[in-house]
């Protein structure tokens, strides 16, 4: 996930183009989600608040799937439909993984 987070942070303007129109300040949302991806990876690896980090990661990925990729996929964009299923699966994996982690500190 850290890789995807750094992708958000290094391609901010390109990523901002797919932020839904109803969200103001798309660049800010890209930066926030990029940091969320990086920080969740760090928390999981070092084991501090790992369960919470995995749960929040799963929620964020589910929101990405439903709010960003599904609408474009339903308009006929096959790549976005693939992204929907990818994010949906990763969200499920993060939530499953979180059930096997313990929060420390």
N, C-alpha and C positions, 0 to 999 in steps of 0.2 A: 504494500500500500504506500510505503514511503516513496517508491518510484513514481507512482501516479501523482502523489502530492507534489513532488518536485516538478513533475510535468505541468501541473497547474500553475506553480509559482514561476516557472520559466517561460510559459506560453500564455501569460495572463490575458492579453488582448484577444488572442485566437479563441481561448476558452470562454471569454466573456460573450462572444457572439452566440453561444448556445444557451445562455442563461435566459429563462423565460421572461417575456416582456413585463409581466406583472410584478417582477422583483426589481426594485430600484437599485441603482449603483451596481451593475453587473460585475465590474472589476473587483469591487469589495467582496462580493460573494465568492468569486473565484479564489481570492486570497484567503478568505476564511475557510473554505472547503479544502484548499491545498494544505493549509496549516493543520486542519483537522485530520487529514490523511497522514501527514508526517508525524504529528504528535500521538495519534493512536498507535501507529507502528512502534514508536519509541516506547510508549507505555506498555505495550504487549511484550516487547522484547525484554525490557528490564524488569517487568513484573510488578510495577507499581500501578495500582488501580487498573490492572489488566482486564478484569471482567467488565468493569464499567466502560473502558475504552473499546472493547470488542462489541459491547451492546450498542454504544453510540455510533460506532463505525457501521454496524449492521443497519441501524436506523437511517443514517445518512445515505448509505448505498441504496436502500429501499426508496427513500425520497428521490434520489437521482433517477432511479428507474422509472418511477411513476410520474414525476413532475417534468423531467427533461426528455428522456428517451422514448417513452411510450407515446406521447402526443406526436412526435415526429415520425415514429414508426407507423402509427395509424394513418398518417398522411401518405404512406407509401415509401418512405425511406427505409430500405432494407438494412442498411448499415446501422441505423438507429434502432431498428427492431432487434438486431443482434445485440447492440449495447444494452437494450432493455433486459434481455434474457441474461446477459453476462452480469449486470449489476444486481439483478434479482437473485441469481445463484450465489454471487459473492456475499450478498446481504444474508442469505440463509446460512452460508458457511460461517460467517462472522458470528451470527447469533447462536449457531450450534456450538462453535468453538468457545463462545463466552460461557456456556453452561459447564465447561470443564476447567474453568479458570477460577482462581480465588483472588479477591481484592486484598492487597496488602498496603499498609501505610495509610 
